[in-house]
Amino acid sequence: MENFSDRVLSYLNRNKGKEFYIYCLVDTRNDEEEIFYIGKGKGNRVFNHEKAAFNKKLELLLESEDKTEDLKINKIRAIKAEGFPIKKVILNYWLSEREAFASENTLINLFNIFSPRNLTNKVNGHGVRGTEVGDLERQFGSIPMSITELQTDELILAVKITDSLQLDKDETYDYPFYDRDDYNLKSRTLGTWRVAKDKAEKVKYILGINTGINNTVVSAYEVTGFEPGIDEKGRQRFCFHSNSKSENIMKALGVYQRAIYDLKFGSGQSIVYINNHSNHISNTL
């Protein structure tokens, strides 16, 4: 089946302003079928991903709308190559676009919490990410503190992470320079950053700071090494490596559930250095 019949399309579109539906694509290769994509759409949208897997023009069109379309396309091609069909399920219909956004976001959040490796949705729909109550309390219930209360005189690199609540908290992987994950809090905290090599050699700790929540400390890692690389503009950057656990380091530094009210980032700057040994804060790369 490649399209809905005209009668079904008429049925789905009969309520003006509520033509949207929520759908999922299912991998049928195993006895326990797995949902690998959740989306919203109207008309024949649910069929377009499979068509795009074998139609370059349509693939490019969908990629212009969704930069993660290639993840779905590759999954579909792998399933079809093994001779299995793509099951398409309509989860809800007669929705306004706003209702569809909310429904899509809720379902993606649910899957990202309990089956995060199954979905090819790289980002979590439209809205906030599903968050454990403890994470909400830690980030929005933070107690103000001064930089001078930090429990170290070692050089600290503080970095801006304003979307911390939407990031994956898995800490098991040590990300190399050319394999960063922009949707993982550890990866985002450790870089890649534009810093001078002599500074990279001296940085002992890296703090992730959510400036949108009163400078709440959202992550902290003890640096065990660093790695240079070149970004897409030909500039040298450094990523840092760590085998520590963020919560342990936050507690050791005295920043667990704390917000550093007097930490200032320069205009347009994503990093700042903290050196309590010399009572110095610097935005210099």
Contacts in CASP RR format, 6 or more apart in sequence:
PFRMAT RR
TARGET T0000
AUTHOR 0000-0000-0000
METHOD contacts of the structure
MODEL  1
MENFSDRVLSYLNRNKGKEFYIYCLVDTRNDEEEIFYIGKGKGNRVFNHE
KAAFNKKLELLLESEDKTEDLKINKIRAIKAEGFPIKKVILNYWLSEREA
FASENTLINLFNIFSPRNLTNKVNGHGVRGTEVGDLERQFGSIPMSITEL
QTDELILAVKITDSLQLDKDETYDYPFYDRDDYNLKSRTLGTWRVAKDKA
EKVKYILGINTGINNTVVSAYEVTGFEPGIDEKGRQRFCFHSNSKSENIM
KALGVYQRAIYDLKFGSGQSIVYINNHSNHISNTL
1 47 0 8 1.000
2 47 0 8 1.000
2 51 0 8 1.000
3 44 0 8 1.000
3 47 0 8 1.000
4 12 0 8 1.000
4 43 0 8 1.000
4 44 0 8 1.000
4 47 0 8 1.000
9 43 0 8 1.000
9 44 0 8 1.000
12 19 0 8 1.000
12 21 0 8 1.000
12 42 0 8 1.000
12 43 0 8 1.000
12 93 0 8 1.000
12 94 0 8 1.000
13 19 0 8 1.000
13 42 0 8 1.000
13 43 0 8 1.000
15 94 0 8 1.000
17 96 0 8 1.000
17 97 0 8 1.000
18 94 0 8 1.000
18 95 0 8 1.000
18 96 0 8 1.000
18 99 0 8 1.000
19 42 0 8 1.000
19 43 0 8 1.000
20 40 0 8 1.000
20 41 0 8 1.000
20 42 0 8 1.000
20 93 0 8 1.000
20 95 0 8 1.000
20 96 0 8 1.000
20 97 0 8 1.000
20 99 0 8 1.000
20 100 0 8 1.000
21 40 0 8 1.000
21 41 0 8 1.000
21 42 0 8 1.000
21 46 0 8 1.000
21 90 0 8 1.000
21 91 0 8 1.000
21 92 0 8 1.000
21 93 0 8 1.000
21 94 0 8 1.000
21 95 0 8 1.000
21 100 0 8 1.000
22 38 0 8 1.000
22 39 0 8 1.000
22 40 0 8 1.000
22 41 0 8 1.000
22 90 0 8 1.000
22 91 0 8 1.000
22 92 0 8 1.000
22 93 0 8 1.000
22 95 0 8 1.000
22 100 0 8 1.000
22 103 0 8 1.000
22 104 0 8 1.000
22 107 0 8 1.000
23 38 0 8 1.000
23 39 0 8 1.000
23 40 0 8 1.000
23 41 0 8 1.000
23 45 0 8 1.000
23 46 0 8 1.000
23 88 0 8 1.000
23 89 0 8 1.000
23 90 0 8 1.000
23 91 0 8 1.000
24 35 0 8 1.000
24 37 0 8 1.000
24 38 0 8 1.000
24 39 0 8 1.000
24 88 0 8 1.000
24 89 0 8 1.000
24 91 0 8 1.000
24 107 0 8 1.000
25 35 0 8 1.000
25 36 0 8 1.000
25 37 0 8 1.000
25 46 0 8 1.000
25 49 0 8 1.000
25 50 0 8 1.000
25 72 0 8 1.000
25 76 0 8 1.000
25 86 0 8 1.000
25 87 0 8 1.000
25 88 0 8 1.000
26 33 0 8 1.000
26 34 0 8 1.000
26 35 0 8 1.000
26 36 0 8 1.000
26 86 0 8 1.000
26 87 0 8 1.000
26 88 0 8 1.000
26 89 0 8 1.000
27 33 0 8 1.000
27 34 0 8 1.000
27 35 0 8 1.000
27 36 0 8 1.000
27 75 0 8 1.000
27 79 0 8 1.000
27 84 0 8 1.000
27 86 0 8 1.000
28 79 0 8 1.000
28 84 0 8 1.000
28 85 0 8 1.000
28 86 0 8 1.000
28 87 0 8 1.000
29 79 0 8 1.000
29 82 0 8 1.000
29 84 0 8 1.000
33 87 0 8 1.000
34 115 0 8 1.000
34 118 0 8 1.000
35 111 0 8 1.000
35 118 0 8 1.000
35 119 0 8 1.000
36 72 0 8 1.000
36 75 0 8 1.000
36 118 0 8 1.000
36 119 0 8 1.000
36 120 0 8 1.000
37 49 0 8 1.000
37 72 0 8 1.000
37 75 0 8 1.000
37 119 0 8 1.000
37 120 0 8 1.000
37 121 0 8 1.000
38 91 0 8 1.000
38 104 0 8 1.000
38 107 0 8 1.000
38 108 0 8 1.000
38 111 0 8 1.000
38 119 0 8 1.000
38 121 0 8 1.000
39 104 0 8 1.000
39 121 0 8 1.000
40 95 0 8 1.000
40 97 0 8 1.000
40 100 0 8 1.000
40 101 0 8 1.000
40 103 0 8 1.000
40 104 0 8 1.000
41 100 0 8 1.000
46 88 0 8 1.000
46 90 0 8 1.000
47 88 0 8 1.000
48 58 0 8 1.000
48 62 0 8 1.000
49 62 0 8 1.000
49 69 0 8 1.000
49 72 0 8 1.000
49 73 0 8 1.000
49 76 0 8 1.000
49 86 0 8 1.000
50 76 0 8 1.000
50 80 0 8 1.000
50 86 0 8 1.000
50 88 0 8 1.000
51 58 0 8 1.000
52 58 0 8 1.000
52 59 0 8 1.000
52 61 0 8 1.000
52 62 0 8 1.000
52 69 0 8 1.000
52 73 0 8 1.000
53 59 0 8 1.000
53 73 0 8 1.000
53 76 0 8 1.000
53 77 0 8 1.000
53 80 0 8 1.000
59 69 0 8 1.000
59 73 0 8 1.000
62 69 0 8 1.000
63 69 0 8 1.000
63 70 0 8 1.000
67 122 0 8 1.000
68 120 0 8 1.000
68 121 0 8 1.000
68 122 0 8 1.000
68 123 0 8 1.000
71 120 0 8 1.000
71 122 0 8 1.000
72 120 0 8 1.000
75 120 0 8 1.000
76 86 0 8 1.000
79 85 0 8 1.000
79 86 0 8 1.000
80 86 0 8 1.000
91 103 0 8 1.000
91 107 0 8 1.000
92 103 0 8 1.000
95 103 0 8 1.000
101 125 0 8 1.000
101 126 0 8 1.000
101 127 0 8 1.000
102 126 0 8 1.000
104 125 0 8 1.000
104 126 0 8 1.000
105 124 0 8 1.000
105 125 0 8 1.000
105 126 0 8 1.000
105 127 0 8 1.000
105 128 0 8 1.000
108 119 0 8 1.000
108 121 0 8 1.000
108 124 0 8 1.000
108 125 0 8 1.000
109 124 0 8 1.000
109 129 0 8 1.000
109 130 0 8 1.000
111 118 0 8 1.000
111 119 0 8 1.000
111 121 0 8 1.000
112 119 0 8 1.000
112 121 0 8 1.000
112 124 0 8 1.000
112 129 0 8 1.000
112 130 0 8 1.000
112 168 0 8 1.000
113 130 0 8 1.000
116 168 0 8 1.000
116 170 0 8 1.000
122 183 0 8 1.000
123 183 0 8 1.000
124 130 0 8 1.000
124 166 0 8 1.000
128 165 0 8 1.000
128 166 0 8 1.000
129 165 0 8 1.000
129 166 0 8 1.000
129 167 0 8 1.000
131 165 0 8 1.000
135 165 0 8 1.000
135 169 0 8 1.000
136 165 0 8 1.000
137 257 0 8 1.000
138 256 0 8 1.000
138 257 0 8 1.000
139 164 0 8 1.000
139 165 0 8 1.000
139 210 0 8 1.000
139 213 0 8 1.000
139 216 0 8 1.000
139 218 0 8 1.000
140 213 0 8 1.000
140 216 0 8 1.000
141 216 0 8 1.000
141 257 0 8 1.000
142 213 0 8 1.000
142 214 0 8 1.000
142 216 0 8 1.000
142 217 0 8 1.000
142 257 0 8 1.000
142 258 0 8 1.000
142 259 0 8 1.000
143 257 0 8 1.000
143 258 0 8 1.000
143 259 0 8 1.000
144 214 0 8 1.000
144 258 0 8 1.000
144 259 0 8 1.000
144 261 0 8 1.000
145 254 0 8 1.000
145 255 0 8 1.000
145 258 0 8 1.000
145 259 0 8 1.000
145 260 0 8 1.000
145 261 0 8 1.000
146 260 0 8 1.000
146 261 0 8 1.000
146 262 0 8 1.000
147 260 0 8 1.000
147 262 0 8 1.000
147 263 0 8 1.000
147 274 0 8 1.000
147 276 0 8 1.000
147 281 0 8 1.000
148 276 0 8 1.000
148 279 0 8 1.000
149 254 0 8 1.000
150 156 0 8 1.000
150 253 0 8 1.000
150 254 0 8 1.000
150 255 0 8 1.000
150 260 0 8 1.000
150 274 0 8 1.000
150 276 0 8 1.000
151 252 0 8 1.000
151 253 0 8 1.000
151 254 0 8 1.000
152 204 0 8 1.000
152 205 0 8 1.000
152 253 0 8 1.000
152 276 0 8 1.000
153 275 0 8 1.000
153 276 0 8 1.000
153 277 0 8 1.000
154 204 0 8 1.000
154 205 0 8 1.000
154 277 0 8 1.000
155 199 0 8 1.000
155 202 0 8 1.000
155 203 0 8 1.000
155 204 0 8 1.000
155 205 0 8 1.000
155 273 0 8 1.000
155 274 0 8 1.000
155 275 0 8 1.000
156 203 0 8 1.000
156 204 0 8 1.000
156 205 0 8 1.000
156 206 0 8 1.000
156 207 0 8 1.000
156 273 0 8 1.000
156 274 0 8 1.000
156 275 0 8 1.000
157 193 0 8 1.000
157 195 0 8 1.000
157 199 0 8 1.000
157 203 0 8 1.000
157 205 0 8 1.000
157 206 0 8 1.000
157 207 0 8 1.000
157 240 0 8 1.000
157 271 0 8 1.000
157 272 0 8 1.000
157 273 0 8 1.000
157 274 0 8 1.000
158 206 0 8 1.000
158 207 0 8 1.000
158 208 0 8 1.000
158 209 0 8 1.000
158 260 0 8 1.000
158 263 0 8 1.000
158 265 0 8 1.000
158 271 0 8 1.000
158 272 0 8 1.000
158 273 0 8 1.000
158 274 0 8 1.000
159 188 0 8 1.000
159 189 0 8 1.000
159 191 0 8 1.000
159 193 0 8 1.000
159 206 0 8 1.000
159 207 0 8 1.000
159 208 0 8 1.000
159 209 0 8 1.000
159 270 0 8 1.000
159 271 0 8 1.000
160 208 0 8 1.000
160 209 0 8 1.000
160 210 0 8 1.000
160 211 0 8 1.000
160 265 0 8 1.000
160 270 0 8 1.000
160 271 0 8 1.000
161 167 0 8 1.000
161 185 0 8 1.000
161 188 0 8 1.000
161 189 0 8 1.000
161 208 0 8 1.000
161 209 0 8 1.000
161 210 0 8 1.000
161 218 0 8 1.000
161 219 0 8 1.000
162 210 0 8 1.000
162 211 0 8 1.000
162 212 0 8 1.000
164 185 0 8 1.000
164 208 0 8 1.000
164 210 0 8 1.000
164 218 0 8 1.000
164 219 0 8 1.000
165 210 0 8 1.000
166 183 0 8 1.000
167 183 0 8 1.000
167 184 0 8 1.000
167 185 0 8 1.000
167 188 0 8 1.000
168 181 0 8 1.000
168 183 0 8 1.000
168 184 0 8 1.000
168 185 0 8 1.000
169 184 0 8 1.000
169 185 0 8 1.000
169 186 0 8 1.000
170 184 0 8 1.000
170 186 0 8 1.000
171 186 0 8 1.000
171 245 0 8 1.000
171 246 0 8 1.000
173 181 0 8 1.000
173 184 0 8 1.000
173 186 0 8 1.000
173 187 0 8 1.000
174 241 0 8 1.000
174 242 0 8 1.000
174 243 0 8 1.000
175 181 0 8 1.000
175 184 0 8 1.000
175 186 0 8 1.000
175 187 0 8 1.000
175 190 0 8 1.000
175 239 0 8 1.000
176 227 0 8 1.000
176 239 0 8 1.000
177 192 0 8 1.000
177 227 0 8 1.000
177 228 0 8 1.000
177 229 0 8 1.000
177 237 0 8 1.000
177 239 0 8 1.000
178 229 0 8 1.000
180 187 0 8 1.000
180 188 0 8 1.000
180 191 0 8 1.000
180 192 0 8 1.000
180 239 0 8 1.000
181 187 0 8 1.000
181 188 0 8 1.000
182 188 0 8 1.000
185 218 0 8 1.000
185 219 0 8 1.000
185 246 0 8 1.000
186 219 0 8 1.000
186 221 0 8 1.000
186 242 0 8 1.000
186 246 0 8 1.000
189 206 0 8 1.000
189 207 0 8 1.000
189 208 0 8 1.000
189 219 0 8 1.000
189 220 0 8 1.000
189 221 0 8 1.000
189 246 0 8 1.000
190 206 0 8 1.000
190 221 0 8 1.000
190 239 0 8 1.000
190 240 0 8 1.000
190 241 0 8 1.000
190 242 0 8 1.000
191 237 0 8 1.000
191 238 0 8 1.000
191 239 0 8 1.000
191 240 0 8 1.000
192 229 0 8 1.000
192 231 0 8 1.000
192 237 0 8 1.000
192 238 0 8 1.000
192 239 0 8 1.000
193 237 0 8 1.000
193 238 0 8 1.000
193 239 0 8 1.000
193 240 0 8 1.000
193 270 0 8 1.000
193 271 0 8 1.000
194 235 0 8 1.000
194 236 0 8 1.000
194 237 0 8 1.000
194 271 0 8 1.000
194 285 0 8 1.000
195 203 0 8 1.000
195 237 0 8 1.000
195 238 0 8 1.000
195 271 0 8 1.000
195 285 0 8 1.000
196 285 0 8 1.000
197 228 0 8 1.000
197 238 0 8 1.000
199 273 0 8 1.000
199 285 0 8 1.000
200 226 0 8 1.000
200 238 0 8 1.000
200 240 0 8 1.000
201 226 0 8 1.000
203 223 0 8 1.000
203 226 0 8 1.000
203 240 0 8 1.000
203 273 0 8 1.000
204 222 0 8 1.000
204 223 0 8 1.000
205 220 0 8 1.000
205 221 0 8 1.000
205 222 0 8 1.000
205 223 0 8 1.000
205 249 0 8 1.000
205 253 0 8 1.000
206 219 0 8 1.000
206 220 0 8 1.000
206 221 0 8 1.000
206 223 0 8 1.000
206 240 0 8 1.000
206 242 0 8 1.000
207 217 0 8 1.000
207 219 0 8 1.000
207 220 0 8 1.000
207 253 0 8 1.000
207 255 0 8 1.000
207 274 0 8 1.000
208 217 0 8 1.000
208 218 0 8 1.000
208 219 0 8 1.000
208 220 0 8 1.000
209 215 0 8 1.000
209 216 0 8 1.000
209 217 0 8 1.000
209 218 0 8 1.000
209 260 0 8 1.000
209 263 0 8 1.000
209 265 0 8 1.000
210 216 0 8 1.000
210 218 0 8 1.000
211 265 0 8 1.000
213 259 0 8 1.000
214 259 0 8 1.000
214 261 0 8 1.000
215 259 0 8 1.000
215 260 0 8 1.000
215 261 0 8 1.000
215 263 0 8 1.000
216 258 0 8 1.000
216 259 0 8 1.000
217 250 0 8 1.000
217 255 0 8 1.000
217 256 0 8 1.000
217 258 0 8 1.000
217 259 0 8 1.000
217 260 0 8 1.000
219 246 0 8 1.000
219 250 0 8 1.000
220 246 0 8 1.000
220 249 0 8 1.000
220 250 0 8 1.000
220 253 0 8 1.000
220 255 0 8 1.000
221 240 0 8 1.000
221 242 0 8 1.000
221 244 0 8 1.000
221 246 0 8 1.000
221 249 0 8 1.000
222 242 0 8 1.000
222 244 0 8 1.000
222 249 0 8 1.000
223 240 0 8 1.000
223 241 0 8 1.000
223 242 0 8 1.000
224 241 0 8 1.000
224 242 0 8 1.000
224 243 0 8 1.000
224 244 0 8 1.000
225 240 0 8 1.000
225 241 0 8 1.000
225 242 0 8 1.000
226 238 0 8 1.000
226 239 0 8 1.000
226 240 0 8 1.000
226 241 0 8 1.000
227 238 0 8 1.000
227 239 0 8 1.000
227 240 0 8 1.000
227 241 0 8 1.000
228 236 0 8 1.000
228 237 0 8 1.000
228 238 0 8 1.000
229 236 0 8 1.000
229 237 0 8 1.000
229 238 0 8 1.000
229 239 0 8 1.000
230 236 0 8 1.000
230 237 0 8 1.000
231 237 0 8 1.000
247 256 0 8 1.000
250 256 0 8 1.000
263 272 0 8 1.000
263 274 0 8 1.000
263 281 0 8 1.000
264 272 0 8 1.000
264 281 0 8 1.000
265 271 0 8 1.000
265 272 0 8 1.000
265 283 0 8 1.000
266 272 0 8 1.000
266 283 0 8 1.000
269 283 0 8 1.000
271 283 0 8 1.000
271 285 0 8 1.000
272 281 0 8 1.000
272 282 0 8 1.000
272 283 0 8 1.000
273 280 0 8 1.000
273 281 0 8 1.000
273 282 0 8 1.000
273 283 0 8 1.000
273 284 0 8 1.000
274 280 0 8 1.000
274 281 0 8 1.000
275 281 0 8 1.000
275 282 0 8 1.000
END
